[in-house]
Amino acid sequence: MKSIKVFAPATVANVVCGFDVLGFAVDAPGDEVIMRLTEKPGVVITKIEGDGGKLPLAAEKNTVSASVQHYLNHIGCNHFGVEIELYKKMPIGSGLGSSSASTVAGLFAINSLLDNYLTPMDLVPFAMKGEELACGFGHADNVAPAVLGGFVLIRSYEPLDIIKLPVPKGLYCAIVFPDVDVPTRDARQMIRSKVLLKDAVIQWGNIAGLVSGLFMNDLDLIGRSMQDVLVEPTRSILIPDFYKLREMAHEQGAISFGISGSGPSVFAFAKDEQTAHNITNKIQQHLTGLHINSNAYVSAVNEQGPKIIG
């Protein structure tokens, strides 16, 4: 019997202006999976901890097991079985890629147990199957950075074309997760299906500016480019005092500020670790004044992605 323990990171999707096409990984939080190969065929989940009873144990309904089954079917390995233990180390519904972290941990584990039969890039479509199960749409802006680490750009979904982007030196991310409920499916349904051409032009310029800033190691250009005129105006309604939080983050030295994924987590880029801590402290103090509990995380951009921890 072979077994392995794997960690996969949380991610920040969209990166403000890049809806469904940009994302990056962070060092914390993340999820852990213990996986064992067994003689009896089939994929089963034997334990889930840290989810408060929210996640299904049924293999066909859980993103981890379902993605692993897709992987095994693809490579034609059905003569053995897989047992999975899932340990949720990050909040569900946080906008930090919770389902993505679990799914990627499972796929990285099975691929490692099978001597890395597929490349990390090849794992992304299987992780997207998990996202489809979790929220109805198989987007890659969480799973791609969780698998590959660092910043990624999804240039195209059909065909899938993913590009790794450089990570500027000294860039830190400050994340605050307010304890309010913003389901991903509901947040996606709020988004307009049509946009004005003038707004699209603004958005295109900002995405190009952000990508250019990453390549040029230009933090000021990154900050100027991280503006969203398409999605944020709608989704910000779901986050208490969003614009006040943004103002406070900039007062503390933030390069930029925005919603992580579908929210309610918010994040800011900072030029150093201490500034990032100052931002999270200030935002948490304000949320406490609103009688809202919160979790905070400060991290550099995680360039490794998933890793074996046991």
GUGU-954633 format. One line per field, with one value per residue (C-alpha): x, y, z; residue in three letters. Coordinates in steps of 0.1 Angstrom, whole numbers. Layout:
N
px	c(X ...);
py	c(Y ...);
pz	c(Z ...);
residu	c(ALA ...);
***
This chain:
310
px	c(0 14 3 11 1 -2 -8 -24 -26 -54 -56 -68 -88 -96 -69 -94 -95 -90 -123 -119 -85 -60 -51 -22 -14 -6 14 -16 -42 -46 -60 -44 -52 -39 -43 -37 -37 -57 -63 -101 -110 -129 -123 -137 -135 -130 -128 -134 -123 -126 -157 -183 -202 -208 -190 -203 -186 -202 -173 -193 -204 -171 -147 -116 -128 -146 -115 -93 -118 -117 -79 -79 -104 -83 -50 -69 -59 -89 -73 -67 -85 -79 -88 -89 -88 -96 -85 -100 -75 -92 -128 -154 -171 -143 -135 -100 -105 -115 -128 -98 -73 -90 -92 -57 -43 -61 -49 -13 -14 -26 -2 27 17 17 52 40 24 10 27 13 -2 -20 -37 -55 -84 -91 -91 -115 -139 -140 -148 -176 -190 -185 -200 -215 -187 -152 -131 -94 -84 -83 -71 -44 -24 -31 -15 13 20 27 6 -12 -31 -58 -55 -82 -106 -113 -87 -73 -42 -25 5 27 35 65 62 76 102 91 54 32 -5 -27 -60 -90 -119 -150 -174 -203 -220 -214 -221 -200 -230 -251 -222 -217 -254 -252 -228 -240 -242 -236 -211 -207 -178 -163 -162 -146 -119 -111 -109 -87 -63 -61 -55 -27 -13 -13 4 29 36 43 68 84 85 67 46 32 19 4 -15 -27 -40 -59 -93 -124 -154 -173 -177 -165 -193 -219 -201 -189 -225 -222 -192 -198 -181 -161 -151 -143 -120 -103 -97 -82 -60 -46 -40 -19 2 -15 -5 -40 -71 -100 -122 -107 -126 -163 -157 -163 -125 -107 -70 -44 -9 19 56 67 55 50 28 7 2 -7 -34 -49 -49 -66 -93 -99 -103 -129 -148 -148 -164 -192 -195 -181 -156 -127 -96 -65 -36 -3 17 42 30 34 55 56 20 11 37 42 43 42);
py	c(0 34 66 103 136 167 204 227 264 289 313 347 347 375 398 426 433 398 381 343 348 358 343 337 313 322 304 303 291 258 223 189 154 120 95 57 32 0 -33 -28 -7 26 60 66 94 79 111 149 172 210 214 216 188 208 186 153 120 105 101 113 145 156 176 158 122 131 147 118 94 115 113 75 70 91 72 38 28 11 -21 -5 17 51 61 98 118 155 181 215 241 270 284 273 300 324 334 319 288 264 237 243 237 204 192 201 184 152 154 162 133 107 119 117 82 72 86 119 102 136 170 197 216 183 182 215 202 175 202 222 193 198 235 226 203 229 260 250 264 249 280 278 310 292 258 268 288 262 235 256 281 318 341 326 340 319 332 309 283 267 255 258 280 288 311 315 351 364 373 407 407 418 416 406 399 409 389 394 370 386 361 369 345 351 318 315 305 335 359 347 351 388 396 414 393 423 452 486 489 518 497 468 491 502 467 455 483 474 437 446 470 445 418 444 454 418 415 449 444 477 478 513 501 470 493 516 487 469 486 467 485 453 430 448 474 446 422 449 453 420 430 453 487 476 510 521 491 500 535 522 498 525 548 519 518 493 491 479 465 443 413 378 356 360 373 380 379 411 414 440 440 456 463 446 421 447 469 439 432 468 465 434 448 480 461 436 464 481 448 442 476 463 432 410 383 378 358 374 360 376 359 362 348 311 301 263 253 220 201 167 172 135);
pz	c(0 -10 7 5 21 0 6 -21 -18 -18 -47 -56 -88 -112 -97 -99 -137 -151 -146 -152 -169 -141 -108 -84 -56 -20 8 32 37 18 21 28 14 25 -2 -2 -30 -23 -40 -43 -74 -69 -54 -19 7 41 61 59 87 90 68 95 78 46 21 7 13 -18 -43 -73 -55 -40 -62 -50 -56 -88 -103 -93 -109 -142 -140 -135 -163 -186 -181 -180 -144 -129 -115 -81 -57 -39 -4 4 36 31 57 51 64 48 50 25 5 11 -24 -20 -41 -14 -37 -60 -33 -23 -59 -68 -36 -47 -83 -73 -48 -73 -100 -75 -64 -101 -107 -122 -152 -163 -163 -140 -170 -180 -146 -151 -172 -145 -118 -139 -138 -100 -104 -127 -100 -73 -90 -123 -145 -151 -149 -144 -127 -93 -103 -128 -102 -75 -98 -114 -87 -92 -115 -145 -175 -192 -227 -240 -227 -261 -267 -232 -233 -200 -197 -165 -157 -138 -101 -91 -64 -29 -37 -7 -5 24 26 49 49 65 80 57 32 -5 -24 -57 -78 -66 -71 -107 -115 -105 -133 -164 -196 -218 -213 -229 -254 -236 -204 -223 -236 -201 -189 -218 -211 -174 -181 -205 -180 -152 -173 -185 -149 -139 -167 -160 -122 -121 -89 -97 -131 -114 -90 -116 -137 -110 -116 -125 -142 -151 -121 -90 -90 -87 -64 -40 -29 -11 10 40 36 6 -6 29 33 0 12 45 26 4 35 49 18 -4 -41 -50 -34 -46 -43 -42 -66 -60 -25 3 8 -1 -9 -13 -28 -7 -13 19 46 73 51 44 81 87 60 74 110 100 79 107 133 111 106 143 147 124 146 118 126 101 93 79 59 48 21 -7 -40 -39 -69 -60 -60 -44 -24 -6 31 43);
residu	c(MET LYS SER ILE LYS VAL PHE ALA PRO ALA THR VAL ALA ASN VAL VAL CYS GLY PHE ASP VAL LEU GLY PHE ALA VAL ASP ALA PRO GLY ASP GLU VAL ILE MET ARG LEU THR GLU LYS PRO GLY VAL VAL ILE THR LYS ILE GLU GLY ASP GLY GLY LYS LEU PRO LEU ALA ALA GLU LYS ASN THR VAL SER ALA SER VAL GLN HIS TYR LEU ASN HIS ILE GLY CYS ASN HIS PHE GLY VAL GLU ILE GLU LEU TYR LYS LYS MET PRO ILE GLY SER GLY LEU GLY SER SER SER ALA SER THR VAL ALA GLY LEU PHE ALA ILE ASN SER LEU LEU ASP ASN TYR LEU THR PRO MET ASP LEU VAL PRO PHE ALA MET LYS GLY GLU GLU LEU ALA CYS GLY PHE GLY HIS ALA ASP ASN VAL ALA PRO ALA VAL LEU GLY GLY PHE VAL LEU ILE ARG SER TYR GLU PRO LEU ASP ILE ILE LYS LEU PRO VAL PRO LYS GLY LEU TYR CYS ALA ILE VAL PHE PRO ASP VAL ASP VAL PRO THR ARG ASP ALA ARG GLN MET ILE ARG SER LYS VAL LEU LEU LYS ASP ALA VAL ILE GLN TRP GLY ASN ILE ALA GLY LEU VAL SER GLY LEU PHE MET ASN ASP LEU ASP LEU ILE GLY ARG SER MET GLN ASP VAL LEU VAL GLU PRO THR ARG SER ILE LEU ILE PRO ASP PHE TYR LYS LEU ARG GLU MET ALA HIS GLU GLN GLY ALA ILE SER PHE GLY ILE SER GLY SER GLY PRO SER VAL PHE ALA PHE ALA LYS ASP GLU GLN THR ALA HIS ASN ILE THR ASN LYS ILE GLN GLN HIS LEU THR GLY LEU HIS ILE ASN SER ASN ALA TYR VAL SER ALA VAL ASN GLU GLN GLY PRO LYS ILE ILE GLY);
***
